[in-house]
Amino acid sequence: MKFNSFLVSALLVSGTTFAQSLTLEKEVAQQLRTVKPEAIKAHIRYLADDKLLGRLPGTPGYQMAVDYVVQQFKKMGVQPGGENGTYLQTVRIRKAFTGKDAALSLTTAQGTKTLVPGTDFAIYPNPQNPSVSLNAPLAFAGYGITAPEVGYDDYANLDVKGKVVVILRGAPKNFHSTIAAASMHFSTILQNAVNHGAVGVIIGTNNPQARVPNLSRGANSVMTANGKVAASGSYVSDQSRLLASVNAATFHALLQGAGLDTAQVVANLQKGTPASAALQAKLQAKYTSTYQDFDSYNVAGKITGSDAALRDEYVVHSAHLDHMGISTPVKGDSIYNGAHDNASGVASVLEIAKLYSQLKQKPKRSLLFLLVTAEEMGLLGSAYFAKYPTVPKQQIVAGINTDMPTIIAPLLSAVALGAEHSSLKQPVANAAGYLGISVEADPEPDQNRFIRSDQFSFVSQGIPALHIKYGNKTKDGQNNLNKQVEVWRAGFYHKPQDELNDSFDFEAGKHYVQLNFLISYQVAQAKERPTWNPNDFFGGRYKK
C-alpha cells in the first residue's frame, strides 16, 4: 500500500537494512524509530510488580493497573474513550456456583440410573436462573457443528426440538484450524443447539482417563445493569436450561443404548461424516445456582482521526490488563504476576498509543486503545465491549489484539491469526515486508489460539480482527521457535514464574510494537474499511 508523501528507502531493524514494500510519510517513519525497548520494560516492570498481586479483576491490584493505564493515557494526551467522558467502561462480573444439590439421572428401557456428581457428571451453573429443573429426551448431535460454508452439518435430518443434545467436543480433521477452533467454542456449540430448538447440551468424552470438569471455582459471566446476561461462555439464552459434562462411561452407555459403536462414531466424525441419532434415553436434571457479583473495568483511550469523513470510524488496538491474582504456590511463590501474560501486551498497546500521540498529522480514521478486564475469566471484558462498545459498533472497522506476544527471541517471522479471513491480510504483509519479517502459517494450530484471546470477541460481532503471534523462524536456521516456546510455556505460562526476568527479549517487543502499529496505520489511512473475504466462514455468520 502506498501513501502520498516521502518514500523511506530503508529502515534499520536489528542492525540489518531491508528493502521496502511500503511507502511511509517521513514523520511516520521517523516516529517508528523512536520505539524504545526500555519503555516496554518499564511498563512491564510496574504491571508485573508483586504489589499489584497478579492484577485479578475486582481487587486493589487490578485497580492499580487501571490507574496506571489512565495515567499513561493522560501523560500522552490520549483522550478518554470510555463511558460518560471517562477512560473507563464498567464491567459487572458474576461468578456463579452450582449448588451441592445438583442431580442428574437417565431413564432407559432398563430403568432409571442416578449419576454421581463430580464423577459421572458436572453441571455448569446458570448465571440467570437460580433454580432449574428439566425433563427431556436426548439426541446425539456429533460435534454439534453446523457449517454449511464447508459442507458439514451434525444437525442435518436430526430433530432436537425440546431435547437435550449430547455432543463430543471436536471438529473434523479437514477443518481449517481457525474454523475448527471457532466451531468448538462453547458459545458456538450452545447457540447452534438453541438455533435447532434444543433445551440443553451435554458434553461427552470418549477418553476413559478424562474427569468431568471441577467447577468448584464457578463459571463467569458479564451482566447488564438490569441483571441479564450480557456475555458468558456457558450461557446463551433461557431456552438452553442445561450445560453439563459427562464421563466416558456415561457417554459410551448413551451411544450403546442407541445401537451406536463409540469407536466407529468417533472415526466417522473425524473423517467429516456426521453420526447423529436419537438416543433411547430421557434425562432428569435439577440444580440451583448462587452468585457473587462485582465490578471491574475496561480502560479505553482514543486519538481522533484527521479526516472529516472518516474520523468517526475506529481501528481498535486491544490487550487484556488482568491476570490470575494469588493462587496455588509454585516453588514457594503464589503471586501470578503475568509479566508476559499480558503485561507485555499492555506495554505494546501503550507504546503504540504513544506513537500515534506523537504524530503531528494524525491518520484519517480514529484509533481506540482498549485494555480489557477478565480475559483470563473467559474473554469477558472484550466480549462485553464488543457487544456494547463505547463508540458505535458499526463504526469499528477492525480489531488488532496483542496477547502474550512471547517476546523471548528475535522476531524474525510472525503469524497473523485470523488475518487470512479478511482484507487485513494485505496490510499485515505490507507491514511485515517493511520490517523484514516473514509471515507464516500458525505453527501450533492445535493450541486453538484464534478463539482463546480477545480478537475473537470482535470477530463474533462481525468485526474483522487479528492477533499477531511469533512465527517459527530462528537465527540458526533451525526454524523451530515453537520448541523454545514449548519449554518456556512449561516453566512460565500461568505460573508465578511469569515475572520480569531474563526470559525477555525487549528488542523483539520493540518490533511487535512497530509491526502492530504499521498494520493499524494502513487501515486507518485506507479509503475503504477492511472487508471479509467473499463467502468467508466468519464474515458470513457473524454480522454487525
C-alpha positions as CSV (number, residue, x, y, z in Angstrom):
1,M,0.0,0.0,0.0
2,K,1.3,3.5,-0.8
3,F,0.9,6.8,0.9
4,N,1.3,10.1,-0.9
5,S,4.5,11.5,0.5
6,F,8.0,10.8,1.4
7,L,9.4,7.4,0.4
8,V,11.7,5.9,3.0
9,S,14.2,3.7,1.3
10,A,15.1,1.6,4.3
11,L,14.5,1.1,7.9
12,L,17.2,-0.1,10.3
13,V,16.0,-3.1,12.2
14,S,18.3,-5.1,14.4
15,G,21.3,-3.8,12.5
16,T,20.0,-5.0,9.2
17,T,18.7,-3.0,6.3
18,F,15.7,-4.3,4.4
19,A,14.2,-3.3,1.1
20,Q,10.8,-1.7,1.5
21,S,7.4,-2.9,0.3
22,L,5.6,0.1,2.0
23,T,5.8,3.8,1.5
24,L,5.5,6.0,4.6
25,E,5.4,9.7,5.3
26,K,8.7,11.0,6.7
27,E,7.2,11.8,10.0
28,V,5.7,8.3,10.4
29,A,9.0,6.6,9.6
30,Q,10.9,8.8,12.0
31,Q,8.4,8.1,14.8
32,L,8.6,4.4,14.2
33,R,12.3,4.5,15.1
34,T,11.6,6.1,18.4
35,V,10.2,2.9,20.0
36,K,12.4,2.1,23.0
37,P,12.8,-1.4,24.4
38,E,13.5,0.3,27.8
39,A,10.0,1.9,27.7
40,I,8.4,-1.5,27.1
41,K,10.4,-3.0,30.0
42,A,9.3,-0.1,32.3
43,H,5.6,-0.8,31.7
44,I,6.1,-4.5,32.4
45,R,8.2,-3.8,35.5
46,Y,5.3,-1.8,37.0
47,L,2.4,-4.0,35.9
48,A,4.1,-7.3,36.9
49,D,5.3,-6.0,40.3
50,D,4.3,-8.0,43.3
51,K,2.5,-5.0,44.7
52,L,-0.2,-5.5,42.1
53,L,-0.8,-9.0,43.4
54,G,-1.4,-10.5,40.0
55,R,-4.0,-8.0,38.7
56,L,-7.1,-10.1,39.5
57,P,-10.3,-8.3,38.4
58,G,-12.2,-6.8,41.3
59,T,-9.1,-6.4,43.5
60,P,-7.0,-3.3,44.5
61,G,-4.1,-4.7,42.5
62,Y,-6.2,-4.7,39.3
63,Q,-7.3,-1.1,40.2
64,M,-3.7,-0.1,40.4
65,A,-3.2,-1.4,36.8
66,V,-6.3,0.6,35.7
67,D,-4.9,3.7,37.3
68,Y,-1.5,3.2,35.7
69,V,-3.0,2.9,32.2
70,V,-5.2,6.0,32.7
71,Q,-2.2,7.9,34.0
72,Q,-0.2,6.9,30.9
73,F,-3.0,8.0,28.6
74,K,-3.3,11.4,30.3
75,K,0.5,11.8,30.0
76,M,0.4,11.1,26.3
77,G,-2.6,13.3,25.7
78,V,-4.7,10.4,24.6
79,Q,-8.4,11.3,25.0
80,P,-10.9,9.4,27.1
81,G,-12.6,6.6,25.1
82,G,-14.8,5.1,27.8
83,E,-18.2,5.8,29.3
84,N,-19.5,9.3,30.2
85,G,-16.4,11.1,29.1
86,T,-14.1,8.9,31.2
87,Y,-11.4,6.4,30.4
88,L,-13.4,3.5,31.9
89,Q,-16.2,1.1,31.0
90,T,-17.8,-0.7,33.9
91,V,-18.0,-4.5,33.5
92,R,-20.3,-6.2,36.1
93,I,-18.9,-9.7,36.5
94,R,-20.9,-12.6,38.0
95,K,-19.3,-15.7,39.4
96,A,-21.9,-18.4,39.5
97,F,-21.7,-21.6,41.5
98,T,-23.6,-24.8,41.1
99,G,-25.3,-25.9,44.4
100,K,-24.4,-29.2,46.1
101,D,-28.0,-30.3,45.4
102,A,-27.2,-30.9,41.7
103,A,-28.8,-34.1,40.4
104,L,-28.9,-35.8,37.1
105,S,-30.4,-39.1,36.2
106,L,-31.1,-41.1,32.9
107,T,-34.1,-43.2,32.2
108,T,-34.0,-46.0,29.7
109,A,-36.0,-49.2,29.0
110,Q,-33.9,-50.8,31.7
111,G,-34.9,-48.3,34.3
112,T,-33.5,-45.1,35.9
113,K,-29.9,-44.6,36.8
114,T,-28.9,-41.8,39.1
115,L,-25.5,-40.4,38.2
116,V,-22.8,-39.5,40.7
117,P,-21.9,-35.7,40.8
118,G,-18.3,-35.0,40.4
119,T,-17.6,-38.4,39.0
120,D,-20.2,-39.2,36.3
121,F,-21.3,-35.6,35.6
122,A,-20.8,-31.9,36.4
123,I,-23.4,-29.2,35.8
124,Y,-22.4,-25.7,34.9
125,P,-24.2,-23.0,37.0
126,N,-26.9,-21.0,35.3
127,P,-26.0,-17.3,35.6
128,Q,-29.5,-16.0,35.2
129,N,-31.9,-18.6,36.6
130,P,-31.1,-19.6,40.2
131,S,-33.2,-22.8,40.2
132,V,-33.6,-25.1,37.2
133,S,-35.4,-28.5,36.7
134,L,-35.6,-30.2,33.4
135,N,-37.1,-33.4,32.0
136,A,-36.3,-34.0,28.3
137,P,-35.4,-36.7,25.8
138,L,-31.8,-36.9,24.4
139,A,-30.3,-36.9,20.9
140,F,-26.7,-37.3,19.8
141,A,-25.6,-34.4,17.6
142,G,-22.0,-35.4,16.9
143,Y,-19.7,-32.5,17.3
144,G,-22.7,-30.1,17.5
145,I,-21.5,-28.2,14.4
146,T,-23.5,-26.7,11.6
147,A,-21.1,-25.3,9.0
148,P,-22.6,-25.1,5.5
149,E,-19.7,-22.9,4.4
150,V,-17.5,-26.1,4.5
151,G,-20.3,-28.6,3.7
152,Y,-20.8,-30.1,7.2
153,D,-23.9,-30.3,9.5
154,D,-24.3,-32.5,12.5
155,Y,-28.0,-31.4,12.8
156,A,-29.0,-32.5,9.2
157,N,-32.1,-34.7,9.4
158,L,-32.0,-34.6,13.2
159,D,-34.9,-33.4,15.3
160,V,-33.7,-31.9,18.6
161,K,-36.7,-29.6,19.4
162,G,-37.3,-29.8,23.1
163,K,-34.4,-32.2,23.5
164,V,-31.0,-32.1,25.3
165,V,-28.3,-32.7,22.7
166,V,-25.3,-34.9,23.6
167,I,-22.1,-33.9,21.7
168,L,-18.5,-34.9,21.5
169,R,-16.4,-31.7,21.5
170,G,-14.1,-31.5,18.5
171,A,-14.2,-30.9,14.7
172,P,-13.4,-32.9,11.6
173,K,-9.7,-33.2,10.8
174,N,-10.1,-31.5,7.5
175,F,-11.4,-28.2,9.1
176,H,-9.0,-25.2,8.9
177,S,-7.6,-24.6,12.4
178,T,-9.4,-21.3,12.8
179,I,-12.8,-22.8,11.7
180,A,-12.3,-25.8,13.9
181,A,-11.4,-23.6,16.9
182,A,-14.5,-21.4,16.4
183,S,-16.7,-24.4,15.9
184,M,-15.6,-26.0,19.2
185,H,-16.1,-22.8,21.2
186,F,-18.8,-23.3,23.9
187,S,-20.8,-20.3,22.8
188,T,-20.9,-21.6,19.2
189,I,-22.0,-25.1,20.4
190,L,-24.7,-23.7,22.7
191,Q,-26.0,-21.2,20.2
192,N,-26.2,-23.8,17.5
193,A,-28.1,-26.1,19.7
194,V,-30.6,-23.3,20.6
195,N,-31.0,-22.4,16.9
196,H,-32.1,-26.0,16.3
197,G,-34.6,-26.0,19.2
198,A,-32.6,-27.9,21.8
199,V,-33.2,-27.1,25.5
200,G,-29.7,-28.1,26.8
201,V,-26.3,-29.5,25.9
202,I,-24.3,-32.4,27.4
203,I,-20.6,-32.5,26.6
204,G,-19.4,-36.1,26.4
205,T,-15.9,-37.6,26.1
206,N,-14.5,-40.8,24.7
207,N,-11.4,-40.6,26.9
208,P,-11.8,-43.0,29.8
209,Q,-9.0,-41.2,31.7
210,A,-10.7,-37.8,31.4
211,R,-12.5,-36.5,34.5
212,V,-15.5,-34.2,34.4
213,P,-14.5,-30.6,35.0
214,N,-14.1,-29.3,38.5
215,L,-16.5,-26.4,38.7
216,S,-15.9,-25.5,42.4
217,R,-14.4,-22.2,41.3
218,G,-17.6,-21.3,39.5
219,A,-18.3,-20.1,36.0
220,N,-18.1,-16.4,34.9
221,S,-20.4,-14.1,33.0
222,V,-20.9,-10.4,32.5
223,M,-24.3,-8.9,33.5
224,T,-26.1,-5.9,32.2
225,A,-27.4,-3.2,34.5
226,N,-30.9,-4.8,34.6
227,G,-29.5,-8.2,35.7
228,K,-29.5,-10.0,32.4
229,V,-26.5,-12.0,31.0
230,A,-24.5,-9.8,28.5
231,A,-21.8,-12.3,27.8
232,S,-20.9,-15.7,29.0
233,G,-19.0,-18.8,28.0
234,S,-21.6,-21.2,29.4
235,Y,-25.0,-19.5,28.7
236,V,-26.7,-18.2,25.6
237,S,-30.4,-17.9,26.4
238,D,-33.1,-19.1,28.8
239,Q,-34.1,-21.7,26.2
240,S,-31.0,-23.7,27.0
241,R,-31.5,-24.8,30.6
242,L,-28.7,-27.2,31.0
243,L,-25.0,-27.3,30.2
244,A,-23.3,-30.4,31.7
245,S,-20.4,-32.7,31.1
246,V,-20.4,-36.5,31.5
247,N,-17.6,-39.0,31.7
248,A,-16.6,-41.6,29.1
249,A,-18.6,-44.4,30.7
250,T,-21.8,-42.4,30.6
251,F,-21.2,-41.2,27.1
252,H,-20.5,-44.7,25.9
253,A,-23.6,-46.1,27.6
254,L,-25.8,-43.5,25.9
255,L,-24.5,-44.3,22.5
256,Q,-24.6,-48.1,23.1
257,G,-28.2,-47.8,24.2
258,A,-29.0,-46.4,20.7
259,G,-27.1,-49.2,18.9
260,L,-24.1,-47.0,18.2
261,D,-20.4,-48.1,18.4
262,T,-18.4,-45.4,20.1
263,A,-15.2,-46.1,18.2
264,Q,-16.9,-46.1,14.8
265,V,-18.8,-42.9,15.7
266,V,-15.6,-41.1,16.6
267,A,-13.8,-42.4,13.5
268,N,-16.7,-41.2,11.3
269,L,-16.8,-37.7,12.9
270,Q,-13.0,-37.3,12.5
271,K,-13.4,-38.1,8.7
272,G,-16.1,-35.5,8.4
273,T,-19.1,-37.9,8.3
274,P,-21.9,-36.9,10.7
275,A,-23.1,-39.7,13.0
276,S,-26.1,-38.1,14.7
277,A,-29.0,-40.1,16.1
278,A,-31.9,-40.0,18.5
279,L,-30.9,-41.6,21.9
280,Q,-33.1,-44.1,23.7
281,A,-32.9,-42.3,27.0
282,K,-34.5,-39.4,28.8
283,L,-32.8,-37.0,31.2
284,Q,-34.0,-35.6,34.5
285,A,-31.9,-32.7,35.9
286,K,-32.3,-30.4,38.9
287,Y,-29.9,-27.9,40.2
288,T,-29.5,-24.5,41.9
289,S,-27.0,-21.7,41.3
290,T,-25.7,-19.0,43.7
291,Y,-24.0,-15.8,42.7
292,Q,-21.2,-13.4,43.6
293,D,-21.2,-10.0,41.7
294,F,-18.5,-7.4,41.5
295,D,-17.5,-4.6,39.2
296,S,-14.3,-4.4,37.1
297,Y,-13.3,-2.0,34.3
298,N,-12.1,-1.9,30.7
299,V,-9.9,1.1,30.0
300,A,-10.2,2.9,26.7
301,G,-8.4,5.9,25.2
302,K,-8.7,7.4,21.8
303,I,-7.0,9.5,19.3
304,T,-9.3,11.3,16.9
305,G,-8.6,11.0,13.2
306,S,-7.9,13.9,10.9
307,D,-10.3,13.2,8.0
308,A,-13.8,14.8,8.4
309,A,-15.5,11.9,6.7
310,L,-13.5,9.0,8.3
311,R,-12.8,10.3,11.8
312,D,-16.0,8.7,13.1
313,E,-14.6,5.2,12.2
314,Y,-12.3,3.4,14.6
315,V,-9.4,1.0,14.5
316,V,-9.1,-0.8,17.9
317,H,-5.8,-1.9,19.5
318,S,-6.6,-4.3,22.4
319,A,-4.8,-6.2,25.1
320,H,-6.0,-7.7,28.3
321,L,-5.0,-6.0,31.5
322,D,-5.9,-8.7,34.0
323,H,-4.1,-11.8,35.2
324,M,-4.8,-14.6,37.8
325,G,-4.1,-12.9,41.1
326,I,-2.8,-15.0,44.0
327,S,-3.3,-18.8,43.7
328,T,-1.6,-22.1,44.3
329,P,2.0,-21.7,45.2
330,V,4.7,-23.0,42.8
331,K,8.3,-23.2,44.1
332,G,7.3,-21.0,47.1
333,D,5.7,-18.2,45.0
334,S,1.9,-17.6,45.0
335,I,1.7,-14.3,43.1
336,Y,0.8,-14.8,39.4
337,N,2.4,-11.6,38.1
338,G,1.6,-12.2,34.4
339,A,4.6,-10.4,33.0
340,H,4.4,-12.0,29.6
341,D,0.7,-12.7,30.0
342,N,-0.2,-9.9,29.5
343,A,1.8,-7.0,30.9
344,S,3.9,-7.3,27.7
345,G,0.7,-6.9,25.5
346,V,-0.4,-3.9,27.5
347,A,3.0,-2.4,27.2
348,S,2.8,-2.9,23.5
349,V,-0.5,-1.1,23.2
350,L,0.7,1.8,25.4
351,E,3.7,2.3,23.2
352,I,1.6,2.1,20.0
353,A,-0.7,4.8,21.6
354,K,2.5,6.9,22.3
355,L,3.5,6.6,18.6
356,Y,0.1,7.9,17.5
357,S,0.0,10.6,20.1
358,Q,3.4,12.0,18.9
359,L,2.3,12.2,15.2
360,K,1.6,15.8,14.3
361,Q,-0.5,14.6,11.3
362,K,-3.0,12.1,12.7
363,P,-4.2,9.3,10.4
364,K,-7.6,9.7,8.7
365,R,-9.5,7.3,11.0
366,S,-9.6,7.4,14.8
367,L,-7.7,4.9,17.0
368,L,-9.1,3.3,20.1
369,F,-6.7,1.8,22.6
370,L,-8.5,-0.8,24.7
371,L,-7.2,-2.6,27.8
372,V,-9.8,-5.1,28.8
373,T,-10.6,-6.9,32.0
374,A,-11.4,-10.6,32.7
375,E,-9.7,-12.2,29.7
376,E,-8.5,-15.0,32.0
377,M,-12.1,-15.5,33.2
378,G,-13.3,-16.2,29.6
379,L,-12.7,-13.1,27.4
380,L,-15.4,-11.4,29.4
381,G,-14.2,-7.8,29.2
382,S,-13.7,-7.9,25.4
383,A,-16.9,-9.7,24.9
384,Y,-18.8,-7.0,26.7
385,F,-17.0,-4.2,24.9
386,A,-17.5,-5.8,21.5
387,K,-21.2,-6.2,22.2
388,Y,-21.7,-2.9,23.9
389,P,-18.8,-0.6,22.7
390,T,-18.3,2.9,23.9
391,V,-18.3,4.0,20.3
392,P,-20.9,3.0,17.7
393,K,-20.4,-0.7,16.8
394,Q,-21.0,-0.1,13.1
395,Q,-18.1,2.4,13.2
396,I,-15.5,-0.1,14.4
397,V,-13.7,-1.2,11.3
398,A,-11.0,-3.6,12.6
399,G,-9.5,-5.1,15.8
400,I,-5.8,-5.7,16.3
401,N,-5.2,-7.7,19.5
402,T,-1.9,-8.2,21.4
403,D,-1.9,-11.1,23.9
404,M,1.3,-12.6,25.3
405,P,3.5,-12.0,22.2
406,T,6.0,-14.2,24.0
407,I,9.0,-11.9,23.4
408,I,11.7,-14.5,24.3
409,A,13.6,-14.5,20.9
410,P,14.2,-12.2,18.0
411,L,11.0,-11.5,15.9
412,L,12.1,-12.9,12.5
413,S,8.7,-14.2,11.5
414,A,5.1,-13.7,12.6
415,V,1.7,-15.3,12.5
416,A,-1.3,-13.1,11.9
417,L,-4.1,-15.2,13.5
418,G,-7.4,-14.5,11.7
419,A,-6.0,-12.2,9.0
420,E,-6.4,-14.8,6.3
421,H,-10.2,-14.4,6.6
422,S,-10.3,-10.7,5.6
423,S,-8.6,-8.0,3.7
424,L,-6.4,-7.4,6.8
425,K,-4.1,-9.9,5.2
426,Q,-2.6,-7.3,2.9
427,P,-1.6,-4.6,5.5
428,V,-0.1,-7.4,7.5
429,A,2.0,-8.5,4.5
430,N,3.0,-4.8,3.8
431,A,4.0,-4.1,7.4
432,A,6.0,-7.3,7.8
433,G,7.8,-6.7,4.5
434,Y,8.7,-3.2,5.6
435,L,10.3,-4.6,8.8
436,G,11.9,-7.6,7.1
437,I,9.7,-10.0,9.0
438,S,8.3,-13.0,7.2
439,V,4.7,-14.0,7.6
440,E,3.9,-17.7,8.4
441,A,1.0,-20.0,9.0
442,D,0.3,-20.9,12.6
443,P,3.0,-23.3,13.8
444,E,0.8,-24.6,16.6
445,P,-2.8,-24.9,15.2
446,D,-3.7,-27.4,18.0
447,Q,-3.4,-24.6,20.5
448,N,-6.7,-23.1,19.2
449,R,-5.2,-19.6,19.8
450,F,-7.6,-17.9,17.5
451,I,-10.6,-18.4,19.9
452,R,-8.5,-18.1,23.1
453,S,-7.9,-14.4,23.1
454,D,-9.8,-11.1,22.8
455,Q,-9.8,-10.8,19.0
456,F,-12.4,-13.5,18.8
457,S,-14.8,-11.2,20.7
458,F,-14.6,-8.8,17.9
459,V,-14.9,-11.4,15.2
460,S,-18.0,-12.7,17.0
461,Q,-19.6,-9.3,16.5
462,G,-18.8,-9.2,12.8
463,I,-15.6,-7.1,13.0
464,P,-12.5,-8.2,11.1
465,A,-9.8,-8.8,13.7
466,L,-6.4,-10.4,14.1
467,H,-3.8,-11.4,16.6
468,I,-0.1,-11.1,15.9
469,K,2.0,-14.0,17.3
470,Y,5.5,-15.3,16.8
471,G,6.5,-17.4,13.9
472,N,9.0,-20.3,13.8
473,K,12.0,-18.6,12.1
474,T,15.2,-18.6,14.2
475,K,18.7,-17.1,13.7
476,D,20.3,-20.5,13.5
477,G,18.1,-21.6,10.6
478,Q,16.5,-24.4,12.5
479,N,13.2,-22.5,12.3
480,N,11.7,-24.3,15.3
481,L,11.0,-21.4,17.7
482,N,7.8,-23.3,18.8
483,K,10.1,-25.8,20.5
484,Q,11.6,-23.0,22.5
485,V,8.2,-21.6,23.3
486,E,7.1,-25.1,24.5
487,V,9.9,-25.1,27.0
488,W,9.0,-21.6,28.1
489,R,5.4,-22.4,28.4
490,A,6.1,-25.4,30.6
491,G,8.1,-23.3,33.0
492,F,6.3,-20.0,33.0
493,Y,2.8,-20.0,31.4
494,H,0.1,-19.3,34.1
495,K,2.6,-19.8,36.8
496,P,4.1,-17.4,39.4
497,Q,7.4,-17.6,37.5
498,D,5.9,-15.4,34.7
499,E,7.6,-12.3,36.1
500,L,10.1,-9.8,34.9
501,N,13.2,-11.9,34.4
502,D,15.9,-12.8,31.9
503,S,13.5,-14.6,29.6
504,F,12.5,-11.4,27.9
505,D,13.8,-10.1,24.5
506,F,12.8,-6.4,24.6
507,E,14.2,-5.8,21.2
508,A,11.6,-8.3,19.9
509,G,9.0,-6.3,21.9
510,K,10.0,-3.2,20.0
511,H,9.4,-5.0,16.7
512,Y,6.0,-6.2,17.8
513,V,5.1,-2.6,18.5
514,Q,6.3,-1.5,15.1
515,L,4.6,-4.3,13.3
516,N,1.2,-3.8,15.0
517,F,1.4,0.0,14.6
518,L,2.1,-0.3,10.8
519,I,-0.8,-2.6,10.4
520,S,-3.3,-0.3,12.1
521,Y,-1.8,2.8,10.4
522,Q,-2.5,1.4,7.0
523,V,-6.1,0.5,8.0
524,A,-6.6,4.0,9.5
525,Q,-5.3,5.6,6.3
526,A,-7.1,3.5,3.7
527,K,-10.1,4.8,1.7
528,E,-12.1,1.7,2.3
529,R,-12.6,-0.2,5.6
530,P,-11.5,-3.8,5.8
531,T,-13.8,-6.4,4.4
532,W,-14.3,-10.1,5.0
533,N,-13.3,-12.4,2.1
534,P,-16.1,-13.5,-0.2
535,N,-18.1,-16.4,1.3
536,D,-15.8,-16.4,4.3
537,F,-16.8,-18.7,7.2
538,F,-16.6,-15.8,9.8
539,G,-17.8,-13.0,7.6
540,G,-20.9,-15.0,6.6
541,R,-22.1,-16.0,10.0
542,Y,-21.0,-13.1,12.3
543,K,-22.6,-9.9,11.2
544,K,-22.8,-6.5,12.9
